[in-house]
């Protein structure tokens, strides 16, 4: 796994998540700003991966305008997906997620810092949701930035998701 900055450790933004990842300093989210109200083609070089520290594993994907981290909540009760988006998003604004399998859902931006804003998708809430991700080939994430008048649309692929997720779960 590529690591950025020094070899420091940093907890993911959501304190209830138990995994720790290498420092993703100046997150890839901020590297390439996605033009407002336009779609950008996700690169096939952007790969789903799994990184483990002992028994704590996270499956993740990074592309311009978005990062996704999937792992168990602390205590192991829920499987959560943390999405990180541009830091110019606005807490409390809606986020739309659609998979080419037909599944779609709405979330709300939780909180922001200088590097990213985040929102959480509870994958345990619907037992078929991981299967939706495994069966889909791609997805689209849409959220607003700045004063709420610009929309960022981030396409992403799910090629390699199943293998990375199975590596995480040992399945």
C-alpha positions as CSV (number, residue, x, y, z in Angstrom):
1,X,0.0,0.0,0.0
2,X,1.3,3.4,-0.9
3,X,1.9,5.6,2.1
4,X,2.2,9.3,2.1
5,X,4.3,11.5,4.4
6,X,6.3,10.0,7.3
7,X,5.5,6.5,8.6
8,X,3.1,7.9,11.3
9,X,-0.2,6.3,12.4
10,X,-3.5,8.1,12.3
11,X,-7.0,6.9,13.2
12,X,-9.7,7.4,10.6
13,X,-12.0,10.4,11.2
14,X,-14.7,8.4,12.9
15,X,-13.7,7.5,16.4
16,X,-16.0,4.5,16.5
17,X,-14.1,2.7,13.7
18,X,-11.4,0.4,15.1
19,X,-9.0,0.2,12.2
20,X,-5.9,2.3,11.9
21,X,-4.3,3.1,8.5
22,X,-1.1,4.6,7.5
23,X,-1.1,8.4,7.4
24,X,-2.9,9.5,4.3
25,X,-1.5,13.0,4.6
26,X,-3.1,15.5,2.4
27,X,-5.6,12.9,1.2
28,X,-5.8,12.1,-2.4
29,X,-9.3,13.7,-2.2
30,X,-7.5,17.0,-2.1
31,X,-4.9,16.2,-4.8
32,X,-7.2,16.6,-7.8
33,X,-10.2,18.8,-7.4
34,X,-13.1,17.5,-9.4
35,X,-14.7,20.2,-11.6
36,X,-18.1,21.3,-10.3
37,X,-21.1,19.9,-12.1
38,X,-19.1,17.6,-14.3
39,X,-18.2,13.9,-14.2
40,X,-14.6,12.6,-14.2
41,X,-13.7,9.2,-15.5
42,X,-12.2,7.0,-12.7
43,X,-8.9,5.6,-13.7
44,X,-8.5,1.8,-13.8
45,X,-5.2,2.4,-11.9
46,X,-7.3,3.4,-8.9
47,X,-7.5,0.0,-7.2
48,X,-9.5,-1.5,-4.4
49,X,-7.1,-2.7,-1.7
50,X,-7.1,-4.2,1.8
51,X,-4.6,-3.3,4.5
52,X,-4.4,-5.1,7.8
53,X,-2.7,-4.3,11.1
54,X,-3.0,-7.6,12.9
55,X,-6.6,-8.6,12.9
56,X,-7.9,-5.1,12.1
57,X,-8.4,-4.8,8.3
58,X,-9.7,-2.1,6.1
59,X,-10.8,-2.3,2.5
60,X,-10.3,1.0,0.7
61,X,-10.4,2.9,-2.6
62,X,-9.1,6.3,-3.6
63,X,-9.8,8.4,-6.6
64,X,-9.9,12.2,-7.3
65,X,-12.7,13.7,-5.2
66,X,-13.4,10.6,-3.0
67,X,-11.9,8.0,-0.7
68,X,-13.8,5.0,0.7
69,X,-12.8,3.0,3.8
70,X,-14.7,-0.2,4.8
71,X,-14.2,-1.8,8.2
72,X,-15.7,-3.0,11.4
73,X,-17.0,-0.5,14.0
74,X,-15.1,-0.7,17.3
75,X,-16.5,-3.6,19.2
76,X,-17.2,-5.4,15.9
77,X,-20.9,-4.7,15.9
78,X,-21.4,-2.9,12.6
79,X,-19.7,-2.9,9.2
80,X,-19.2,0.7,8.2
81,X,-18.1,2.5,5.0
82,X,-16.6,5.9,5.6
83,X,-16.6,8.1,2.5
84,X,-14.3,11.1,2.5
85,X,-14.9,13.9,0.0
86,X,-13.5,17.4,-0.7
87,X,-13.0,19.6,2.3
88,X,-15.1,22.3,0.6
89,X,-18.3,20.3,1.1
90,X,-20.8,21.4,3.7
91,X,-21.8,19.5,6.9
92,X,-25.5,18.6,6.8
93,X,-25.8,18.7,3.0
94,X,-27.0,15.6,1.1
95,X,-24.9,13.1,-0.6
96,X,-26.2,10.7,-3.2
97,X,-24.7,7.3,-4.0
98,X,-25.8,5.1,-6.9
99,X,-24.5,1.7,-8.1
100,X,-25.0,0.4,-11.6
101,X,-26.7,-2.6,-10.0
102,X,-29.6,-0.2,-9.4
103,X,-29.0,0.3,-5.7
104,X,-29.0,3.9,-4.5
105,X,-29.0,5.7,-1.2
106,X,-28.8,9.1,0.4
107,X,-26.5,10.2,3.2
108,X,-25.6,13.5,4.8
109,X,-22.1,15.0,5.2
110,X,-21.2,14.6,8.9
111,X,-18.2,16.7,9.6
112,X,-15.3,18.4,7.9
113,X,-11.6,19.3,8.6
114,X,-8.9,20.9,6.6
115,X,-8.3,17.8,4.5
116,X,-11.7,16.2,3.9
117,X,-15.4,16.0,4.8
118,X,-16.9,12.6,5.6
119,X,-20.1,10.6,5.9
120,X,-20.8,7.1,7.0
121,X,-22.8,4.3,5.4
122,X,-23.9,1.5,7.7
123,X,-23.4,-1.6,5.6
124,X,-24.8,-3.8,8.4
125,X,-28.2,-2.1,8.1
126,X,-29.0,-4.0,4.9
127,X,-27.5,-7.6,4.7
128,X,-27.6,-7.4,0.9
129,X,-25.6,-4.2,0.6
130,X,-22.2,-5.8,0.4
131,X,-23.6,-8.1,-2.3
132,X,-24.8,-5.0,-4.2
133,X,-21.2,-3.7,-4.1
134,X,-19.9,-7.1,-5.2
135,X,-22.3,-7.4,-8.1
136,X,-21.9,-3.9,-9.4
137,X,-19.3,-2.7,-11.9
138,X,-19.3,1.0,-11.0
139,X,-21.0,3.7,-9.0
140,X,-21.4,7.4,-8.8
141,X,-21.2,9.7,-5.8
142,X,-22.7,13.2,-5.9
143,X,-22.3,16.0,-3.4
144,X,-22.3,19.8,-3.1
145,X,-19.4,22.1,-2.4
146,X,-18.7,25.7,-1.6
147,X,-21.9,27.6,-1.0
148,X,-24.1,24.6,-2.0
149,X,-24.6,25.7,-5.6
150,X,-21.9,23.5,-7.2
151,X,-22.3,19.7,-7.5
152,X,-19.4,17.3,-7.7
153,X,-20.0,14.0,-9.3
154,X,-17.4,11.3,-8.8
155,X,-17.6,8.1,-10.8
156,X,-15.8,5.0,-9.4
157,X,-15.4,1.4,-10.4
158,X,-15.9,-1.6,-8.3
159,X,-13.4,-3.8,-10.3
160,X,-11.4,-5.6,-7.6
161,X,-13.8,-4.8,-4.8
162,X,-14.8,-8.5,-4.2
163,X,-11.2,-9.7,-4.1
164,X,-10.1,-6.9,-1.7
165,X,-13.2,-7.4,0.5
166,X,-12.7,-11.2,0.6
167,X,-9.1,-10.6,1.6
168,X,-10.3,-8.5,4.5
169,X,-12.8,-11.1,5.6
170,X,-10.7,-14.1,4.8
171,X,-13.4,-15.4,2.5
